[in-house]
Amino acid sequence: MAISFVANALGGTTTTTSFSITLPATQAGDIIILEYTHRGTGDATLGGTYSGPAFTEKHDQQYATSTFSGKTLYSRATGNHSGQTVTGSSLTNSCAAIVTIYRGALASGDPLVGATIV
């Protein structure tokens, strides 16, 4: 099976210190990739109503000025999580976030193994 894009959803697209993203429909085994950036270097405090496994950090990018950072995390859906939320707080001003859903990735382990994340 080929890996295919399913959907994405945005959150925190305005100047803010937090984000909230409502998840689109998923199926068990789908990969949920969460990416966020902000004007700081700390990690978001993640929360929301998402009932799947905790997100695993895959990449932490510090930008050249060291005052901005971007994070990439993933989780594997356990069923349909449509309408559940992923939230992030405790961020420094100017954050933005997105989740992207993919289907057909590795059934277990790190679905982003070998991926170049920039």
Backbone torsions as a table, in degrees:
resi	resn	phi	psi	omega
1	MET	NA	137.9	177.8
2	ALA	-83.9	151.8	174.5
3	ILE	-76.2	132.6	-179.7
4	SER	-133.6	146.3	174.8
5	PHE	-71.7	135.8	178.7
6	VAL	-107.1	-55.8	-175.9
7	ALA	-168.3	169.1	170.4
8	ASN	-143.2	166.5	178.5
9	ALA	-149.2	142.6	-177.9
10	LEU	-103.5	157.5	174.3
11	GLY	-156.1	147.9	176.3
12	GLY	62.6	48.3	-177.0
13	THR	-89.9	4.2	176.1
14	THR	-117.2	169.7	180.0
15	THR	-60.2	114.0	-173.8
16	THR	-160.8	170.3	178.1
17	THR	-112.5	10.5	179.4
18	SER	-152.9	166.4	175.7
19	PHE	-142.1	157.4	174.4
20	SER	-142.2	126.8	-178.3
21	ILE	-124.1	128.4	174.6
22	THR	-91.2	124.2	-175.2
23	LEU	-74.3	141.5	172.0
24	PRO	-78.3	178.7	178.7
25	ALA	-60.7	139.8	176.8
26	THR	-133.9	165.8	172.5
27	GLN	-122.2	156.9	176.2
28	ALA	-53.8	132.0	179.1
29	GLY	95.4	-15.1	176.4
30	ASP	-61.9	149.0	177.2
31	ILE	-99.0	127.3	177.1
32	ILE	-105.7	113.7	178.7
33	ILE	-102.4	123.8	178.0
34	LEU	-107.5	126.3	175.6
35	GLU	-127.6	136.5	175.2
36	TYR	-145.4	155.6	178.0
37	THR	-137.1	152.1	177.6
38	HIS	-159.4	171.8	-176.1
39	ARG	-86.4	48.7	178.8
40	GLY	-160.9	-175.0	-178.2
41	THR	-119.9	-5.4	-178.2
42	GLY	-79.4	163.7	177.2
43	ASP	-83.5	148.6	174.3
44	ALA	-70.7	150.4	167.4
45	THR	-86.6	110.2	-175.3
46	LEU	-86.2	144.7	178.2
47	GLY	-158.2	-150.1	-179.2
48	GLY	105.8	-166.3	-176.1
49	THR	-104.3	2.9	-179.9
50	TYR	-56.9	126.0	-174.8
51	SER	-102.0	5.8	178.0
52	GLY	-82.7	-174.1	179.9
53	PRO	-62.1	153.9	178.1
54	ALA	-56.9	151.8	177.4
55	PHE	-75.4	139.8	178.0
56	THR	-105.7	128.8	178.6
57	GLU	-74.0	130.2	179.0
58	LYS	-106.3	-35.5	-175.4
59	HIS	-149.6	141.4	178.0
60	ASP	-129.8	108.6	-175.2
61	GLN	-106.2	119.1	173.1
62	GLN	-95.6	125.2	-179.1
63	TYR	-77.6	166.4	-171.8
64	ALA	-50.9	-37.0	-177.3
65	THR	-79.7	-10.1	-176.9
66	SER	62.7	12.1	176.3
67	THR	-110.2	-1.3	175.1
68	PHE	-127.0	149.6	175.1
69	SER	-146.5	159.6	175.9
70	GLY	-131.7	142.2	-178.2
71	LYS	-124.5	143.6	174.4
72	THR	-125.6	125.1	179.8
73	LEU	-132.9	161.3	177.4
74	TYR	-141.6	158.6	173.0
75	SER	-145.9	159.6	179.7
76	ARG	-110.9	120.0	-178.5
77	ALA	-60.6	143.7	177.7
78	THR	-105.1	1.3	-179.1
79	GLY	169.4	-153.3	178.5
80	ASN	-85.7	113.8	-178.6
81	HIS	-104.6	19.3	-179.1
82	SER	-53.7	130.1	178.0
83	GLY	87.6	-14.7	175.6
84	GLN	-74.0	159.9	-176.4
85	THR	-117.9	152.1	168.5
86	VAL	-120.3	124.3	-179.2
87	THR	-120.2	155.0	175.2
88	GLY	-138.4	136.6	179.4
89	SER	-137.1	-179.2	180.0
90	SER	66.0	32.2	178.9
91	LEU	-99.0	162.3	176.9
92	THR	-91.6	145.3	-174.8
93	ASN	-29.9	152.3	173.9
94	SER	71.1	48.3	178.2
95	CYS	-94.2	157.5	174.3
96	ALA	-146.8	150.7	-177.3
97	ALA	-147.6	155.6	177.4
98	ILE	-150.0	145.9	166.8
99	VAL	-115.0	142.9	177.8
100	THR	-129.7	134.6	-177.4
101	ILE	-107.1	130.9	176.0
102	TYR	-125.1	149.1	179.6
103	ARG	-124.0	143.5	175.9
104	GLY	95.2	11.4	178.7
105	ALA	-78.3	178.7	177.6
106	LEU	-48.7	138.3	-176.2
107	ALA	-73.6	-20.0	178.5
108	SER	-151.0	166.7	-178.9
109	GLY	77.7	-162.8	-177.5
110	ASP	-77.6	111.0	-178.2
111	PRO	-72.6	-11.7	-179.5
112	LEU	-105.8	13.8	179.7
113	VAL	-57.5	131.6	178.9
114	GLY	81.4	-3.8	179.9
115	ALA	-79.3	139.6	173.3
116	THR	-92.0	116.9	-177.5
117	ILE	-111.3	122.2	179.7
118	VAL	-126.9	NA	NA
